[in-house]
Amino acid sequence: MKAQPDYSIYLVTDDGCLQGRALIDCVREALDGGVTLVQYRAKTASSAEMYDEALQLKALCDSFKVPLIINDRLDIAMAVGAAGVHLGQDDLPCAAARKILGEGYIIGVSAHNPAEAKAALQSGADYLGCGAVFGTATKADVQKLGTDGLAAICKAKGLPVVGIGGVTADNYREVRAAGADGAAIVSGILAQPDIRATVRAIAKISQEFAK
């Protein structure tokens, strides 16, 4: 069985949060601050652009010994040797992705309620991304799950759970207190003026929940 990574501080990239800064520089700061997992998400990039950027991020993440997950794109994940992929409810089903990728890759699945979480578990997912916990500016069509909804999924999970949606340094503790193994954070890290200091503040809170 593959080893599960540390999901505690899970950075999800979004070019819209960078405020003119280069993605690679922002991710480097985040990794230096203590991010434990990086998901590369680039909704508007071409395949060629994604491949080039994912290659750069893979090398950077490797230098920090942090796994890189690719959002949606199995082909990009395989091409750059990423640790795995993250799939939404409208993406290729987890079981089908597993047939393509094999057992060596990590596959995460988004779940917005207990039923979707149970289906992801049965389909062979390695972890769940559950939200939106606090609402989100990056995905307007996602309904708010809330910390109570997150806690309900965590109680019956059977898999590592990562809370996502509006998570910041100010509410990160609430996500972990609900039982999540970590939080996926987008603007709460990448839109901050001092990315490194922000992640270090989150990492300090994370230590309270270290097993």
N, C-alpha and C positions, 0 to 999 in steps of 0.2 A: 504494500500500500504506500502511495506517495506521501511524503511529509507535507503537512499543512504549513503554510507560511504564517508569519505574524500579521494578523489583520488589524491590529490595534489602531494604526494611523495610516489610512488607505487614501492616497492622493489620486483624484481623478482630474485629468487635464481638460482644460477648456480655453481655447484661444481668446474667447470673449472676456476673460477675466484678467488678462495679462497687462492691460493698460500701457501698451506700447513696448513692453519688455519682451525679450526673446524667451520662448518656451524652455529651451534647454537650460538657460541661466536660472529661470525660476524653479525648475525641477531640481537643479543642482543645489540651490539654497534650501529647498524643502528637504532633500535627502540629508544635507549637512545638519539640518535641525533635528532630524530623527524620524522622518517618514519611513514606514516599514514595508509599504507596498505601493506600486505605482500602476495606475490604469491609464493607458493612452487612448484618449477619445478625441477624434477629429471629424466631426460630422460633415464639414464642407470641403475637406481636402480630397484631392484626386488620389487614386491608388498609388501613383508614382510618388506623390508628395508624402503620403502616409508611410510608404516603405522607407524613404530616405530619413524621415523624422524618427520613425520607430527604430531604425538602425542606430541612430545617434543616442536615443534614449536607452536602448538595450546596453550599449557600451557604458553609458553613464551609470545605469542601475547596477550593472555588473561590478563596477568599481566600488560601489557601496555595499555589494553583496545583498541587494534588494531585488526581489522578483518584479518582472514587468508583465502586466496583463494587457491584452489588446481588446478594446471594445468592439464587439460584433464580428470582426474580420478574422476568420480562421486562416485565410490565406496569408495575411500579413503576419499573424502570429507564427505560423510555420516558417515563413520566409526568413524572419529575423531571429528565430530561435527563442521566442518569448516563452515565459513560464506557462501561459495559458490565455484563455479568452473569457470575456464576460458577455452574457447573452440576455437580451431583454425578452419580454413576452411575445414580441412580434418578430424576433429573429429566428434563425434555424433552431429547431428543438434540441434540447440538450442531448437526448439519446442519439440523434442523428449526428450531432457534432462529435460525440464520443466515438462513433464509428469511423469518422474521418481522422480524428486526432489521436485516438488510442488512449491508453491508460496513463501515459506519462505526462499529459497536460492537465493543468488545473482548469476546471470549468465552473464559473460562477453564473448564477441565474438570478435575475431580478424577480422579486415577489412582493406584491402589494397587499396581500391578505393571507390568512392561514391556508386557504385552499391552494393557492399558487405555491406556497411554501411546501406543502405536502406533495404536490405534483412534481416539484423540482427535486425533492428528496428521492422520490420513486424513480425519477428519470436518470439518476446518477450524478447529480450536481455535487460539487465539492464544497461549495459555500453559497450562501444566500445574500443578496443585496436587497435590503428591505426599506421601503419608504413610500412616499416622502414623509420623514419623521416630523419635520417642522414646516413643510411646504418648501418650494424651491423656485428660484428665478430661472434656472437653466432648463427646466422641463415643465412648461405651463400646463400640460395636459395630465399631469400626475396628481392623483388625489392625496390629500394629507392622511397619513397613517396614524400619527401621534405616538407618544411614548407608550400609551396603554396598548395600542395595537402592536407595536414593536415587542412589548413584553409578552403578549399572548403568543406571538410567533416564536419567541425565544424559549418559552416554556415547553413547547412541543417540537422543537426544532430538529434534533438529531444531526444537525450540521452547524458549522460555524456561521454566525449571523453578523452581517455588517449593516449598521443603520446608515441611511443616506437621505439627503434632502434638507437643506438649510442648516447643516451642522457647522458650528463655529467653535472657537475656543471657549466661548461663554456658555454654550449648552452641551458641549462634548460629554461632560460628566453625566448628564441626564440620559444620554444614549447608552453609556456603559452601565449605569445604574439599572436600566431596564433589562439588562442581561445580555446585551450585544457584546460580541467579541472584539468589536472595533467600530469605527465610523469612517465612512467614505466622505471625503471633504473636497469641495471644489473651490468656490469663491472664498470660503472661510479660510483658505490658505493662499490661493493664487492671487486674490484681489487685495491682499493685505500689503501695506507699504514695506513692512519688514517680515518677509516670509520666514526666514530662519528663526527669528525670535518668536513668531506665532507658533511654529511647530514645536519649538522647545517648551513653550507654555502648555501646549496640548500633551506633549510627552510627559511632563511633570504630573499632570492629572492622570494620565494613563498608568503611571506607576502605582497609583492607589488601587488599581484593579489587577495588578500583576499577581498571578497565581503562585 
